Amino acid sequence: MQITSLLLPVMLLQTGGKLQITDLTAGHGPAAHPGDILVMDYTGKLTNGKVFDSTTKHGGQPFQFMLGAGEVIKGWDKGIDGMKVGGHRHLIIPPSLGYGDQSMGPDLPANSTLVFDVQLRKILRVKTEVTKPGSGPEVKFGSSVQVHYLGKFIDGKKFDSSYDRHEPLAVTVGRRGLIPGFTQGLIGMKVGEKRTVTIPPDLGYGAQKVGPIPANSTLVFDLELVKILP
């Protein structure tokens, strides 16, 4: 997170080492699941009510991250799973799912229980169409895979392809280096599966021009999962 925090004014609570989740507003639409890009507002406090971080402190700019990818503390990955847009959730996160025995500065001592008040503004998700089913275990965060791809624009013009190089792309899912939409498109694939993934600019290269790819491009990838490595 931005250092990371999410809390609500709360009284001293004993969590017993367990994550506590309270839905204050249910939200609407599909539930967030690992691989989704989430846009959140949050306030993070200690159990004495002291705010250590919030989106308000960052100029009101919402915080964006990929759920389940380990980009945030475990208490967030576990506690935000299943939220819906418009949802408001209260989390009490024990140190084991927060920063543990690490101090994150004077405002966030070691072994702190964290209290977060989080609201889900938006779920950013690629459009996926399975064109050939696969078999076996599914790709998860941390999986090392080999995948063939054909990258093209929405008009069908090709800009890149692993098939042209006669070698699939080797990647560990969730590591930096791939655009978020490509990572998201791999989650849940099985060996032999083919799928077409349409990636909006927000999950691609955004306003950047990258090689033959113009700024604000919607990208389409035909993916074929070749192998999940042990």
N, C-alpha and C positions, 0 to 999 in steps of 0.2 A: 504494500500500500504506500501511500505518500510518505508515510513512516509507518503509519497504519494504526487505525483505531476506529472504533465505533462504539459509542457508549451512550447511555441515558443516565439522567440523574437518578441514582439509586442509593439505597441504604446498604450497609455492610451485609453481605449475604455469604453464607457458607454453601459452596457448590458441591462439596464432597468429591471434587475432581471430575465432575461430569459437566458436560455442556448442557446449559438450560436454554430452551427456545420457547418464546411466547409470541404467537401471532396476534398483533393488535388490529391489523386490517388484512383481510384475506387476499385482496388483489383479484385480478381477472385474467382470463386467457390461459395459454399453456404454461406449465410449470418449468422453471429453470432446471437444467440438468447439466452434468459435466460436459464441457466443450462449448457451452454458450458463452458469449461475451455479454457481460452485464454492466449496466450503467447505474450507479448507486449514489444516493446521498447517505451520509452517516454522521453520527456523533459518537465519539469514543471517550469513555470516562473510567476512572478508577472507582473502586467501591466506596470511596469517601465522597464521591460526587465531583471530583476535580476533572475537568475536561483536559485530555491530553492531545486530542486531534479531532478534526471534523472537516467536512467539505466547506463549511463556512469559513474556516481558517485559510482555505485555499481559494478565496475569492468566490465561493459558491459554485465552483466548477465541480461537476459530478466526477466520481471515481469510476474508472473502467478497468475491468480485468476479466480473464478467462476462468470460469468456474472449474475447479478440479485440477487445474494445471500446476498447483503449488506456487502460484504467484503471490498468494496472500497467506496469512497464518491458517493453520488447520481448522481453527474454530470458525473461520469464515467459510472455508470450503465446505465444511460439514453443516454449518448453521444456516447458510443461505440456500443450499440445495433445496429445490422444491418451491421456492418463492414464485409469486406471479406478479406481473406488472401492476404497479399501484399498491403492492403489498407493503406492510409496515411490520417489522419484526424486532423483537427485543431479545438480545443474546447476552448470556452471562458465560464467559469463557474462562475456564481454569488455566493456570499457568502452563500445564502440559500441552494445551492446544493453542497457546499464545506464544509468548517469547521465552517461556521457561525461566531458567536462571540467568538469562541475559538482561542487562540493563540497556534500555534504548534511550538513554539520556536522563536528565534530571526529572523530567515529567513522567517517566515511565520506568519505575524501579524494577529490579529483578524479582521474579516470582510473583508478579502482579496478576490478580484476577481482573479481567477486562469486561466492561459492560458496554454493549453497543446497541444503539438505536439505528436501524438501517431501513432504508426505503428503496425499493426497486423501481427505477424510472423506465428502463427499457431493456429488452432482450434483443441482441443482435445475433442473427442466426443465418447461416447460408441455406440456400435452397438445394435440396439433395434429391436425386432420382436414381434409384438402384436399377440398373439395366441388366445385370446378371447377378444372381445370388451367389454367395460363397459358402464356405463351410468351416467348422472348427471354432476356436476361440475368437473373441472380438478384440480389435485394437483398442488399447487403453492408453492413458497418459503413462509415459515411461516405456511403452513398447518400442522395441527396435524393429523396424520394418524395411522392406524393399517394395517400392511402388513405382509402377510405370504411370506416366501422365502425358496428356496432350493438353497444352494450354492454348486457348483461343479467345477472341473477343466475341461479343454477342452477335456480330455479323458473320461469325464462322471463320474469320481470318486467323490462322495459326501464328503464335508468337514464340512458342517453345515446345519441345517434345523430347522426352527421354527415349522414345522409340527411335528417333533419328540417331541417337548415340548408341543404340543397341545395348543399353545398360540401364536397369532401373535405378531410381533415386534411393539411396540409403539414408534413413532418418530415424532419430529417436524422437518419438512424438512428445511434444511439449517443450522441447529445448528451443532456445532462441535461434532465429535464423530463417524460419518460415513465416510467411504472412499468416495472421490469425485464421483467415478463412480456409487456408489449405490444411492447417492443423485440425480445425474443426471438422473439415470434410473427411478426414481419416478416421475419426473416432467412431467406433462401432463396426468398422469394416471387417470382413472375414476373408481368408485366403481364397483367391479365385474370384472374388467379387469385383464387379465393375459398377461404377456409379458416376453420374455427372453432377458436378457441384458448381453452382452459380454463386459467385462471390461479389457482393456489392463493394463499392469503393472503400467504405468504412472498415471493411475487413480485409482489404487488399492493400494497395499502396497509397490510398487516399489521394491527396492533392499533389503527390510527388510524381514526376515523370521518371520512369526507370527503364533505361534501354529503349526497346521498341514499344514500351507500354506508356501511352499518354496519361497525364494526370486525370484523376477522377474516372478511371476505367472500371467497368464491370467486367469481371473475368470469369471464364467458363473453363473448368478442368474436367476432362475425362480421366478418371482414375482406375487403375487396375492393381489390386493388392497381390503381389507376387509371393511374399513370404513374411511371416512373423518369426524373427530370430529368437532363440532361447534366451 
